[in-house]
Amino acid sequence: MNVMMRWTIVSVMFSMMMFAAAPARSAVAVQMWKCEMGADTTEEEVEEGAKKWLKIARQMNGGDQLEAFVYFPVAVNVVGNTDFMFIVVAPSFAEWGKFWDEYQVSDAADADQANANVDCPDSALWQLVKVETD
């Protein structure tokens, strides 16, 4: 499946989830991608690519407050074909929606496509709920 088809499917699924699972309160939006590194790709190269992507993404509508994280496994039972997780956090689903609406035709999408050493075929959008005690 080519990259454009994957992004189209993810975009459609995201739109459907926004309507079907709209939170009753303001919630933090978290998009998580399962990623694979090329054979000669280093963790430092992954981090540098993520840093470049975030710099571009923060210039987009809805992206100014985005945070990004790269999770590398340290001790795991089974990770399958996942070398690392790329996590993007938006302060709300409204802000994530503004950002995502423009993503396909953005410089951030171009930067994503240009990074041939990394493939992130699977993702999920999550609602983050902070647990606090009384």
C-alpha positions in Angstrom: 0.0 0.0 0.0 1.5 3.3 -1.0 2.1 6.2 1.4 -0.7 8.4 0.1 -3.2 5.6 0.4 -2.1 5.0 4.1 -2.5 8.7 4.9 -5.9 8.8 3.2 -7.1 5.9 5.3 -5.7 7.4 8.5 -7.3 10.7 7.7 -10.7 9.2 7.1 -10.4 7.0 10.3 -9.4 10.1 12.3 -12.4 12.1 11.0 -14.7 9.2 11.9 -13.2 8.9 15.4 -13.6 12.6 16.0 -17.4 12.4 15.5 -17.9 9.1 17.1 -15.8 9.6 20.2 -15.8 13.3 20.9 -14.9 13.7 24.5 -17.3 15.2 27.0 -14.6 17.4 28.4 -11.5 19.0 26.9 -9.0 16.2 26.5 -5.4 16.0 25.4 -5.0 14.3 22.0 -2.2 11.8 21.6 -1.2 10.2 18.2 1.1 7.2 18.4 2.9 5.7 15.5 4.7 2.3 15.6 7.8 2.8 13.5 10.6 0.7 12.0 14.2 2.0 11.3 16.2 1.2 8.2 19.1 -1.3 8.8 21.8 1.4 9.0 19.6 4.1 10.8 20.8 5.2 14.2 18.7 6.4 17.2 20.4 9.8 16.8 19.2 10.1 13.2 15.6 9.2 14.3 15.8 11.9 17.0 17.1 14.5 14.6 14.4 13.7 12.1 11.7 14.0 14.8 13.2 17.3 15.8 13.1 18.7 12.3 9.6 17.5 11.8 8.4 19.1 15.1 10.0 22.4 14.2 8.0 22.5 10.9 4.8 21.2 12.5 4.8 23.9 15.2 4.6 26.5 12.4 1.3 25.1 11.2 -2.2 26.1 12.2 -3.0 24.1 15.4 0.6 23.0 15.8 2.2 25.7 17.9 1.7 23.7 21.1 2.5 20.2 19.8 4.9 18.1 21.7 6.8 15.1 20.3 8.4 12.1 21.9 10.4 9.2 20.6 10.1 6.0 22.7 12.9 3.5 22.2 12.3 0.1 23.9 14.6 -0.9 26.7 13.1 -4.0 28.1 10.1 -5.6 26.3 8.4 -8.9 25.9 7.4 -8.6 22.2 7.6 -5.6 20.0 7.1 -7.2 16.6 8.3 -5.0 13.8 8.4 -1.9 16.0 11.8 -0.3 16.6 10.4 2.8 18.2 7.2 4.7 18.9 6.7 8.3 17.7 4.3 10.2 19.9 2.7 13.6 19.1 0.7 15.3 21.8 -1.8 18.2 21.2 -3.4 20.1 24.0 -6.9 19.3 22.7 -8.7 17.4 19.9 -9.7 20.8 18.4 -6.1 21.8 18.0 -5.1 18.4 16.7 -8.0 18.7 14.2 -6.8 22.1 12.9 -3.3 20.7 12.5 -4.4 17.4 10.8 -6.7 19.2 8.4 -3.7 20.9 6.8 -1.2 18.1 7.2 -1.4 16.4 3.8 -0.4 19.5 1.9 2.2 20.8 4.5 5.9 21.0 4.7 5.7 18.6 7.7 4.1 15.9 5.4 6.9 16.6 2.9 9.5 16.2 5.6 7.8 12.9 6.7 7.9 11.6 3.1 11.6 12.6 2.7 12.7 10.5 5.6 13.2 7.2 3.8 15.1 5.6 6.6 12.0 5.4 8.8 8.6 3.8 8.2 5.7 4.3 10.5 2.8 2.3 9.0 0.6 1.9 12.1 -0.9 4.6 14.3 -3.7 5.2 16.7 -5.2 8.4 18.2 -5.7 8.3 22.0 -7.4 10.5 24.6 -5.0 11.2 27.4 -6.5 11.4 30.9 -4.2 12.4 33.7 -4.9 10.4 36.9 -4.7 12.4 40.1 -5.4 11.7 43.7 -7.7 13.7 45.9 
